[in-house]
Amino acid sequence: MISVEEASARILATFTPVGAETVALAEAAGRISAAPVIARTTQPPADVSAMDGFAVRAEEARDGAALRLIGSAPAGHPFAGSVGAGETVRIFTGSFIPAGADAVLLQEDADAEEGGVRVRETVRPGQHIRRQGQDFAAGEAVIAAGRRLSPRDIGLAAAADHPWLLVHRRPRVAVLATGDEIALPGEPIPPGGIVSSNAHALAAMVAALGGAPSVLPIAADDTEAIGRAADAARGFDLLLTTGGISVGAHDLVQEGLARRGLAVDFWKIAMRPGKPLMFGRLGEMPVLGLPGNPVAAFVCALLFARPALLRLAGLAAAPLPISRAETATALGANDRRFAFLRARLEEDAAGRLVAAAFAIQDSAMQAVLARADALILRPPHAPAVAAGAAVEIVRFDRLGL
């Protein structure tokens, strides 16, 4: 068995970002920018008013001064002339500042008079003006490459005059569940069988991380059936299998894929849940074989498939975000395997975050996993800790999972 850390490093070293494609701005939210977004315009394009009011010469706009109104400049209709001595132009938020003016007198600080206005509040030079290029200038990189585009980024790209954006395509991931005993939801369940949930949970994780999952038909416990399923996955960026990689007589995934040319990098990891985990390559396609127990499959996907997908998508493969909490109960000493305990989180009366590990940590119990808020991390050979001790956790809400 190899360590979690070594397995992570060896898996991640295999992956590089997928290629790029151009998509409409309206379709770019959540995608990963494949190149810097360079502003095609300057924002604001000229000095503009930040408020409704009057364009004035600050040296003349003193409390009590009378100014002659020579025109109006609604947004989108710039004033063609210039503001001379003793003059003012009515403007509005977003209006271009006319030539000769250097400040804006707020409309509530002026009184209308016949043919003009009287100043009721002295104005400073530059007051209520948004300067040309104050936000960004043409030629400036406003969005970096390798960024997951948020709605705020989409607004910025639109302001920078980009109707299309270059983004990494979504990584294509084939998901294959194996086993004579499983059936897809809604299908007849074979005698002695169960409903298959792993493929759908894994596909949902892939989609949540920005990938494009394809759930393949279930492969029976037969090497040729597994080989045919692998043939159907050719051309994908990653093949995720679940089940059939342990040491039982019916664990035939390795053999079935080997007949199609699988080169195994490693098999078995010192972790709980999830000891039977396989990684290798089928031609150019990486293959990550996950355990069949649902919780083990999910935890292994979180640790190993997630960073691989992030790198494929064009993002930095950041480590899991680790937080700290107090354990609600005593935890025994750990053995040589890295343990990941499902736990609920709550705040105590003092506002401290408390992690309560579920009493039963069976790797087949999906209801426990669904109710969990976090994983408590117990490194190899971690000593026993008393209730109230600090422990490291990974919160599912911080992962969007």
LINVENQUI-V454009 format. One record per residue. N is the residue number from 0. RES is the residue in three letters. OMEGA is omega in radians with two decimals (* if undefined). D_LAST is the distance of its C-alpha to the last C-alpha in whole Angstrom. Layout:
N RES OMEGA D_LAST
N RES OMEGA D_LAST
This chain:
0 MET 3.06 28
1 ILE -3.09 27
2 SER 3.07 24
3 VAL -3.10 21
4 GLU -3.14 22
5 GLU 3.12 24
6 ALA -3.14 22
7 SER -3.10 20
8 ALA -3.09 23
9 ARG 3.09 24
10 ILE -3.03 21
11 LEU -3.12 21
12 ALA -3.09 24
13 THR -2.91 24
14 PHE 3.00 22
15 THR -3.10 24
16 PRO 3.07 22
17 VAL -3.11 23
18 GLY -3.04 26
19 ALA 3.04 26
20 GLU 3.12 27
21 THR -3.13 28
22 VAL 3.08 26
23 ALA -3.12 27
24 LEU -3.11 26
25 ALA -3.12 25
26 GLU -2.97 22
27 ALA -3.12 21
28 ALA -3.14 19
29 GLY 3.12 15
30 ARG -3.09 18
31 ILE -3.12 19
32 SER -3.11 22
33 ALA 3.12 25
34 ALA 3.07 28
35 PRO 3.06 29
36 VAL -3.06 29
37 ILE -3.12 33
38 ALA 3.11 34
39 ARG -3.14 37
40 THR 3.09 38
41 THR -3.10 39
42 GLN -0.20 37
43 PRO -3.10 39
44 PRO 3.10 42
45 ALA 3.00 45
46 ASP -3.10 46
47 VAL 3.13 44
48 SER 3.07 45
49 ALA -3.06 42
50 MET 2.96 44
51 ASP 3.13 46
52 GLY -3.05 50
53 PHE 3.05 53
54 ALA -3.02 53
55 VAL 2.92 55
56 ARG -2.99 57
57 ALA -3.10 56
58 GLU -3.13 60
59 GLU -3.04 61
60 ALA 3.12 58
61 ARG 3.13 60
62 ASP 3.12 60
63 GLY -3.11 63
64 ALA 3.07 63
65 ALA -3.11 64
66 LEU -3.12 62
67 ARG 3.14 63
68 LEU -3.07 61
69 ILE 3.13 61
70 GLY -3.13 58
71 SER -3.10 55
72 ALA 3.06 52
73 PRO 3.11 49
74 ALA -3.11 45
75 GLY -3.13 46
76 HIS -3.07 50
77 PRO 3.09 51
78 PHE -3.00 54
79 ALA -3.09 57
80 GLY 3.11 59
81 SER -3.12 59
82 VAL 3.13 59
83 GLY -3.12 62
84 ALA 3.09 64
85 GLY -3.06 64
86 GLU 3.07 62
87 THR 3.10 58
88 VAL 3.08 56
89 ARG 3.11 53
90 ILE -3.05 50
91 PHE 3.14 46
92 THR -3.12 43
93 GLY 3.10 42
94 SER 3.02 46
95 PHE 3.08 47
96 ILE -3.13 50
97 PRO 3.08 53
98 ALA 3.11 55
99 GLY 3.14 57
100 ALA 3.13 55
101 ASP 3.12 53
102 ALA 3.09 51
103 VAL 3.02 50
104 LEU -3.14 52
105 LEU -3.12 49
106 GLN 3.12 51
107 GLU 3.10 51
108 ASP 3.13 53
109 ALA 3.06 56
110 ASP 3.13 58
111 ALA 3.05 60
112 GLU 3.12 63
113 GLU 3.09 66
114 GLY -3.12 65
115 GLY -3.13 62
116 VAL 3.03 60
117 ARG -3.10 61
118 VAL 3.08 59
119 ARG -3.13 58
120 GLU -3.12 55
121 THR -3.05 56
122 VAL 3.07 54
123 ARG 3.04 52
124 PRO 3.13 52
125 GLY -3.06 49
126 GLN 3.07 48
127 HIS 3.07 45
128 ILE 2.99 45
129 ARG -3.02 42
130 ARG 3.07 43
131 GLN 3.13 43
132 GLY -3.11 40
133 GLN 3.13 39
134 ASP 3.07 35
135 PHE -3.12 35
136 ALA 3.07 38
137 ALA -3.11 39
138 GLY -3.13 38
139 GLU 3.05 35
140 ALA -3.08 32
141 VAL 3.09 30
142 ILE -3.11 26
143 ALA 3.00 26
144 ALA 3.09 25
145 GLY -3.13 21
146 ARG 3.04 20
147 ARG -2.97 17
148 LEU 3.12 19
149 SER 3.02 18
150 PRO 3.09 20
151 ARG 3.09 22
152 ASP 3.13 23
153 ILE 3.09 24
154 GLY 3.13 26
155 LEU 3.12 28
156 ALA 3.09 28
157 ALA 3.13 30
158 ALA 3.12 32
159 ALA 3.01 33
160 ASP 3.10 34
161 HIS 3.06 32
162 PRO -3.13 31
163 TRP 3.11 30
164 LEU 3.06 27
165 LEU -3.10 27
166 VAL 3.01 23
167 HIS 3.05 22
168 ARG 3.13 22
169 ARG 3.09 18
170 PRO -3.13 18
171 ARG -3.04 19
172 VAL 3.03 18
173 ALA -3.13 20
174 VAL -3.06 18
175 LEU 3.00 21
176 ALA -3.10 21
177 THR 3.06 24
178 GLY 3.09 26
179 ASP -2.96 29
180 GLU -3.01 28
181 ILE 3.08 25
182 ALA 3.09 25
183 LEU -3.14 22
184 PRO 3.14 21
185 GLY 3.12 25
186 GLU 3.09 27
187 PRO 3.14 30
188 ILE -3.11 28
189 PRO 3.08 31
190 PRO -3.11 33
191 GLY -3.04 31
192 GLY 3.14 28
193 ILE 3.05 25
194 VAL 3.11 22
195 SER 3.11 20
196 SER -3.01 16
197 ASN -3.06 15
198 ALA -3.11 16
199 HIS 3.08 14
200 ALA -3.13 10
201 LEU 3.10 11
202 ALA 3.11 12
203 ALA 3.09 9
204 MET 3.12 7
205 VAL -3.13 10
206 ALA 3.14 11
207 ALA -3.14 7
208 LEU 3.06 9
209 GLY 3.12 12
210 GLY 3.11 14
211 ALA -3.06 16
212 PRO 2.99 16
213 SER 3.13 19
214 VAL 3.14 19
215 LEU 3.04 22
216 PRO 3.12 25
217 ILE 3.08 25
218 ALA 3.12 27
219 ALA 3.09 30
220 ASP -3.08 31
221 ASP -3.03 33
222 THR -3.13 33
223 GLU 3.10 35
224 ALA 3.11 32
225 ILE 3.10 29
226 GLY 3.12 32
227 ARG 3.09 32
228 ALA 3.10 28
229 ALA 3.09 28
230 ASP -3.13 30
231 ALA -3.10 28
232 ALA -3.12 26
233 ARG 3.12 28
234 GLY 3.07 27
235 PHE 3.13 23
236 ASP -3.14 22
237 LEU 2.98 20
238 LEU 3.03 21
239 LEU 3.02 18
240 THR 3.09 20
241 THR -3.10 19
242 GLY 3.00 22
243 GLY -3.12 26
244 ILE 3.12 25
245 SER -3.02 27
246 VAL -3.12 31
247 GLY -3.12 32
248 ALA -3.11 34
249 HIS 3.09 32
250 ASP -2.89 29
251 LEU -3.07 30
252 VAL -3.12 28
253 GLN -3.11 29
254 GLU -3.13 33
255 GLY 3.12 32
256 LEU 3.12 30
257 ALA 3.12 33
258 ARG 3.07 35
259 ARG 3.05 34
260 GLY -3.13 34
261 LEU 2.99 31
262 ALA -3.06 31
263 VAL 3.06 29
264 ASP 3.09 28
265 PHE 3.14 27
266 TRP 3.14 26
267 LYS -3.13 25
268 ILE -3.13 23
269 ALA 3.13 24
270 MET 3.12 21
271 ARG 0.02 20
272 PRO 3.02 18
273 GLY -3.13 19
274 LYS -3.13 22
275 PRO 3.10 23
276 LEU -3.06 21
277 MET 3.04 23
278 PHE 3.12 23
279 GLY -3.14 26
280 ARG 3.05 27
281 LEU -2.95 29
282 GLY 3.11 31
283 GLU -3.03 29
284 MET 3.03 26
285 PRO 3.12 24
286 VAL 3.08 23
287 LEU -3.13 20
288 GLY -3.09 21
289 LEU 3.10 18
290 PRO 3.12 19
291 GLY 3.11 20
292 ASN -2.98 19
293 PRO -3.12 15
294 VAL 3.11 14
295 ALA 3.13 15
296 ALA -3.12 14
297 PHE -3.11 11
298 VAL 3.11 11
299 CYS 3.10 14
300 ALA 3.12 12
301 LEU -3.08 9
302 LEU -2.96 13
303 PHE 3.13 15
304 ALA -3.10 13
305 ARG -3.14 11
306 PRO 3.10 14
307 ALA 3.13 16
308 LEU 3.12 14
309 LEU 3.13 14
310 ARG 3.08 18
311 LEU -3.08 19
312 ALA 3.14 17
313 GLY 3.12 20
314 LEU 2.98 18
315 ALA -3.12 18
316 ALA -3.09 16
317 ALA 3.08 16
318 PRO 3.10 15
319 LEU 3.11 12
320 PRO -3.06 13
321 ILE 3.06 15
322 SER 3.10 16
323 ARG 3.09 19
324 ALA 3.02 19
325 GLU 3.10 22
326 THR -3.11 22
327 ALA -3.11 23
328 THR 3.05 25
329 ALA 3.10 27
330 LEU -3.11 26
331 GLY 3.09 28
332 ALA -3.12 29
333 ASN 3.09 27
334 ASP -3.03 28
335 ARG -3.14 28
336 ARG 3.07 24
337 PHE -3.08 21
338 ALA 3.13 20
339 PHE -3.04 16
340 LEU 3.06 16
341 ARG -3.04 14
342 ALA 2.97 15
343 ARG 3.10 15
344 LEU 3.02 15
345 GLU 3.07 18
346 GLU 3.09 21
347 ASP -3.07 24
348 ALA -3.13 27
349 ALA 3.13 28
350 GLY 3.12 24
351 ARG 3.12 23
352 LEU -3.07 20
353 VAL 3.11 20
354 ALA -3.14 18
355 ALA 3.13 19
356 ALA 3.08 19
357 PHE -3.08 19
358 ALA 3.12 22
359 ILE -3.08 22
360 GLN -3.12 19
361 ASP -3.04 20
362 SER 3.07 18
363 ALA -2.99 19
364 MET -3.09 17
365 GLN 3.12 14
366 ALA 3.09 15
367 VAL 3.13 15
368 LEU -3.11 11
369 ALA -3.14 10
370 ARG -3.10 12
371 ALA 3.06 11
372 ASP -3.01 10
373 ALA 2.95 10
374 LEU 2.99 12
375 ILE -3.10 16
376 LEU 3.10 17
377 ARG -3.10 21
378 PRO 3.09 22
379 PRO 3.09 25
380 HIS 3.07 28
381 ALA -3.13 27
382 PRO 3.06 29
383 ALA 3.10 29
384 VAL 3.13 28
385 ALA 3.03 29
386 ALA -3.12 27
387 GLY 3.13 27
388 ALA 3.11 26
389 ALA 3.08 24
390 VAL 3.07 21
391 GLU -3.11 18
392 ILE 2.94 15
393 VAL -3.10 11
394 ARG 3.13 9
395 PHE -3.12 5
396 ASP 3.09 6
397 ARG -3.12 8
398 LEU -3.06 5
399 GLY -3.10 4
400 LEU * 0
